[in-house]
């Protein structure tokens, strides 16, 4: 019973430190930094040039779809790497599991291809 209490105490300590340290760092930064606002400092900054055009530009949704596809397949490699490193110790069962995982990702890729998510110039 006492080990469970020790675990809860450790979790509570980490939670308190996780809240206290960022708040303390931000408060120290606010107290130590110089604060001298001027008109030039409060103007809009765009790579050292005067801003041109509107501030909000609408992007094509395909940018987000491509980014989402990249993240999905990037996460796939994160899962595949440890499996490939420890393949000899894991055996045939894990090989079948990984093939099922890759097959599900290929089904998702084929679905995206069929829905023409990957076709860029079809707008």
C-alpha positions as CSV (number, residue, x, y, z in Angstrom):
1,X,0.0,0.0,0.0
2,X,2.9,2.4,0.8
3,X,4.4,1.9,-2.7
4,X,1.2,3.2,-4.2
5,X,1.3,6.3,-2.0
6,X,4.9,6.9,-3.0
7,X,3.9,6.7,-6.7
8,X,1.2,9.3,-6.2
9,X,3.6,11.6,-4.3
10,X,6.1,11.4,-7.2
11,X,3.3,12.1,-9.7
12,X,2.2,15.1,-7.6
13,X,5.7,16.4,-7.4
14,X,6.2,16.2,-11.2
15,X,2.8,17.9,-11.8
16,X,3.8,20.7,-9.4
17,X,7.2,21.1,-11.0
18,X,5.6,21.0,-14.4
19,X,3.4,23.9,-13.5
20,X,5.8,25.9,-11.3
21,X,8.9,25.9,-13.5
22,X,7.3,27.4,-16.7
23,X,5.4,30.0,-14.6
24,X,8.5,30.9,-12.8
25,X,10.6,31.2,-16.0
26,X,7.9,33.4,-17.6
27,X,7.6,35.6,-14.5
28,X,11.4,36.0,-14.3
29,X,11.6,37.0,-17.9
30,X,8.9,39.6,-17.5
31,X,10.6,41.1,-14.5
32,X,14.1,41.1,-16.1
33,X,13.4,42.3,-19.6
34,X,13.5,45.9,-20.6
35,X,10.1,47.5,-21.5
36,X,10.4,50.5,-23.7
37,X,7.6,50.6,-26.2
38,X,7.8,53.1,-29.1
39,X,5.8,53.7,-32.3
40,X,8.4,51.9,-34.4
41,X,8.4,48.9,-32.2
42,X,4.6,48.6,-32.3
43,X,4.2,48.6,-36.1
44,X,3.6,45.5,-38.1
45,X,6.7,43.7,-39.1
46,X,7.0,41.7,-42.3
47,X,10.6,40.5,-42.9
48,X,11.9,44.1,-42.6
49,X,9.6,45.5,-45.2
50,X,6.4,47.4,-45.0
51,X,3.4,45.0,-45.1
52,X,1.8,44.7,-48.5
53,X,-1.7,43.3,-49.1
54,X,-4.1,41.8,-46.6
55,X,-3.0,40.0,-43.4
56,X,-5.1,36.9,-43.9
57,X,-4.5,34.9,-47.0
58,X,-6.6,31.9,-47.8
59,X,-4.6,28.8,-48.6
60,X,-5.7,25.9,-50.7
61,X,-7.0,23.0,-48.5
62,X,-4.7,20.6,-50.4
63,X,-1.7,22.0,-48.5
64,X,-3.3,20.7,-45.3
65,X,-4.2,17.4,-46.9
66,X,-0.6,16.9,-48.1
67,X,0.7,17.8,-44.7
68,X,-1.7,15.3,-43.1
69,X,-0.6,12.5,-45.5
70,X,3.1,13.4,-44.7
71,X,2.4,13.1,-40.9
72,X,0.7,9.8,-41.3
73,X,3.5,8.2,-43.3
74,X,6.1,9.9,-41.1
75,X,4.5,8.3,-38.0
76,X,4.5,5.0,-39.9
77,X,8.3,5.1,-40.2
78,X,8.5,5.8,-36.5
79,X,6.6,2.6,-35.8
80,X,8.6,0.6,-38.4
81,X,12.1,1.5,-37.3
82,X,12.1,-0.2,-33.8
83,X,10.4,-3.2,-35.4
84,X,13.1,-3.5,-38.0
85,X,15.9,-3.2,-35.5
86,X,14.6,-5.9,-33.2
87,X,13.2,-8.2,-36.0
88,X,15.3,-11.2,-35.2
89,X,14.2,-11.4,-31.6
90,X,10.5,-10.8,-32.3
91,X,9.8,-13.6,-34.7
92,X,7.1,-14.4,-37.3
93,X,4.1,-13.2,-35.2
94,X,5.3,-9.6,-35.2
95,X,6.2,-9.8,-38.9
96,X,2.5,-10.7,-39.6
97,X,1.4,-7.8,-37.4
98,X,3.7,-5.4,-39.1
99,X,2.5,-6.6,-42.5
100,X,-1.1,-6.0,-41.4
101,X,-0.1,-2.5,-40.2
102,X,1.5,-1.6,-43.6
103,X,-1.5,-3.1,-45.4
104,X,-3.9,-0.8,-43.5
105,X,-1.7,2.2,-44.4
106,X,-1.7,1.1,-48.0
107,X,-5.5,0.9,-48.0
108,X,-5.6,4.4,-46.6
109,X,-3.2,5.6,-49.4
110,X,-5.2,3.9,-52.1
111,X,-8.4,5.5,-50.7
112,X,-6.7,9.0,-50.7
113,X,-5.5,8.3,-54.3
114,X,-9.0,7.3,-55.4
115,X,-10.5,10.4,-53.8
116,X,-7.9,12.4,-55.8
117,X,-6.4,13.9,-52.6
118,X,-2.9,13.4,-54.1
119,X,-3.7,15.1,-57.4
120,X,-2.4,18.6,-57.2
121,X,-3.5,20.3,-60.5
122,X,-7.1,19.2,-60.6
123,X,-8.4,22.5,-59.3
